[in-house]
Amino acid sequence: MAHVENDISIHGLRIAYREREVLNIPDLNLESGKIYALIGPNGSGKTSLLNALSGKDHFQGKIEIQSLDLNKISRKELAQKISFTPSQNPTSAIKVDEFLALNRFAHTNFLGKLNETDHVKISEAIRMTSIEKLVEKNFNELSDGEKKKVMIAASLVQDCPIMLMDEPTNFLDIGNKYQFAQLLKRIQLDLNKTVLISTHDLELAFSVAHEFLLILNQEVVKMEAEQVKSSKTLEEVFKDYNIQTDEKGNFKFS
């Protein structure tokens, strides 16, 4: 049997706010080079999990990032391992090209001076996200959809093996969502990134994800996409909304 490389391993993870337990995950492994869709109702802990994985929030238990204990690695080293695209676009008057350059911080020296490799990584991210016409603009001049593209480009510029994205299709119309799905597939196939997206967009999830991470009773259940469709698990995940699905995983409306 071939050895499986795990980019993320979780053991005995507990996340709580004000003594209210949000998530309790005994064990969870995310393999290298796959796209994962994190699915659950509002308030179920999706963003909390992403914040814990990116070192932003406190947690109990152990998280290993490429076999390294998250609590024992430096902020710069973590920034070389994981990029995080938040659900809300930041507010900034900075020019797009300057914003992208800042996202090489984990790889530059203490002066932040860019070398040839840095410029190549920035150019590749601009090309891959098709934002050539935006680089000379100020971030605040962009539409919400354009800002989202720039944020994803910034994550590519950071050049990490693991990419976390919280609701990445927020503010995107159907055309931009389609382009984003194509981009995700290129990122995974061409760059061999491990991508974890938190999303309510099930159509997107089924079109790109290799596996689903379903938040159910404060735990995370990992299932393949076809398994999710046939098992009716989505009905359990969204049981408070009395959702019903057919044998293909589509919502049924009476």
N, C-alpha and C positions, 0 to 999 in steps of 0.2 A: 504493500500500500504506500502510495506517494506521501511524503511528508507535507503537511499543510502549514503554511506560514500565516500566523495571525498578526494583523497589524494592531488590533485592540483586543485585550483580554480583561474581563471584569470578574472580580471575585468578591462576594459578600458586600456588594455596593448598597448603601442606604443613603437616601437623600431626604432630608426633612426640613420643613420651614415652620418655625414657631411650634415645635414639638409635634407637628402634623406630618406623618410619614407620606412622602410623595411617591417614592420608588424604592423597591426592595428587590435587587437582582442578585440571586445567588451566584450564578455563573453565566457568562456570555462571551463568545468569541466571534470577532469579525475578521474574516479571511482577507488576505491581501488581494487587491485588484478587482474587487467587486463593488457594485452599487447596491446600497441598502436604503430602503424607504422606511422611515420611522413614522408609524401611524398611531393616532390616538385622539380622543376628544380634547377640546380646550381644557386646560388645567390638569391634564393627566400626567404631565412631567416631561414632555418632549424637549422643550427648551432647557429644562433643568438638567436633563441628561447631557445635552450638547454642551451646556456651560460647564458641567463637571468634567467632561472629556477634554475640553479646551483649557482647563485649569482656572476657569473664572469663578467657580462656586465651590464651597466647602462640601465635602462628602465623607462618609465613613466607609471603610472597606479598602479595596485595592484596585487600581486601574493600571494596567501595563500598556505602554505605547511602544510597539516593536520591542517587547521584552524588557523595557525600562520602566521602573516604578515612577509613575507620574509625580508623586510627592517628593522624589529625590533628584529630579532633573531641573536644570536651570530654565529660566524663562526663555532665554535665547535658544537653548537646545529644543525646548518644546515648540517654539516658533518655527524651527526647522523641520519639525515632524508633522505639525497640524496647522491648517489654516481654517478660519471660521468666518463664514459669511452670515451676518445677522439678518433677521427678518426686516428690520427697519433700516432704511437708507440713512446714513449720517448726513448732517448738515455742515457744509463746508464751502468756502469760497475759493478753495485751492484749485489750480488747474489740474486737469485730468492726468496729463503726463507727469506732473510733480507728485500727484497722489499715487500713481503707479510706482514711481521711483521709491517713494517712502516704504513701500511694501517689500523692498529688498533688504530691510533693516536686519533681518536675521542672518544675512550672508555678507554684509559689508563690514568694514572696520569701524572703529569708534568715531571716526570722522564722517561716516556715512558716504564715503566717496565711491562712486560706481565704477566698476571695471568693465572690460569687454564682455565678459560672461553675463554680467548684470544687464547690460544693454540688449544682449541677445535674448535673454529671458523676457524682458519687457516687450521687445518687438514680437516675439512668438505669441505672447498673451494677447497683444493687440490684434494680431492677425487671426488668431483662433476665435476670438470673440467678435470679430468684425467691427471694431470701434475706431477704425482709422480716422473717421470724420469727427470724432469727439475729443481727440487728445489735446487739441488747442483750446478747448472750451473750459470754462469754470464749472466745477461740479454742480453748483447750485443752478446753473443755466439748463441743466439736462432735465428731460422728462423722467418720471419714476421708472419707466422701463429701461431708459438709457442708463440711469444710475445703477440699476440692478446689473446690467451688463458690465459696467465698469467695476462693480464690486466683485463680480466673478473673475474678471480679468486680474484684479488685484490679488485674488487668491491664487491664481495661476502664477503670477509674478513671484509670489512668496515661495513657490516651488517646493511644496511639501508632499510627501507620499500619501498623506491622509487629508481629505477635504471634508469639512463639516459645513452644511448649509441649512439654515433655519428658514423654512417657508420661502424657498428661492424664487417661486413663480408669483409671489405677491406683486401686484401692480402690472403684471404682464398680460397683454391681450392674447388672443388665441394664436396669432401668427408668431409672436415672440415666445409663447410657450412651446410651440412646435420647434422653433429654432433652438430653444434651450434644451429640449429633449435630445435633439441631434448633437448639440455641444457636449452634453453629459456623456453620450455614447462615445464621442471622439476622445474625450478626456480619459475615459476608462480604457478604451482600446489602444489609443496611440501613446498615452502617457502611463498607462498601467496604474492609475491612481485608485486608492480605496476611497469611495465617496459615500457619505452618510447624509441623506436629506430628510429633514422633518417636513412633512407636507400633508395638507388636506386634499390635495389634488390626486385622487385615486387613478384617474386616467393616465396622468403622468407617471405615477408609481408603477402601474402595470406595464407601461410601455418601456421603462428603462431599468427597473430594479431586478437584480438577480434574486434578492431575498427581501422579505418584509420583517421588520421588527415591530410587533404589535403590542401595545401597552394594554395589559389585561390584568385587572385586580392588583395594580401597583407593581406587577412584574412585566418582563419583556419576553414575549414568545417569538422565536425566530422560525419563519416558515418560508418555503419557496412560493413564488407568485401563484403558480397553478394550484398549489395546496390551499392557498388563501381563498381562491375562487371557489373551490369545490367543498371546502370544509364548513362554510357558514360562520367562520370565526369573526368576520366583520360584524355580524349581528351581535355577537357577544361584546366586542370592543365598543360598539355604539348602542348598547342595550338600553341606555337611558333615553334614547331617541326613538325606540321601537322601530329601528331600521330593519327592512327585510331585503334579502338578496336572492337572486335566482342561481341556478347551477353554474353560471358563468361569472358569478361575482358581481353582476350588475344590480343596482338598486331596483326594487319593485315598487311601483306606485299604484295604490288601489283607488 
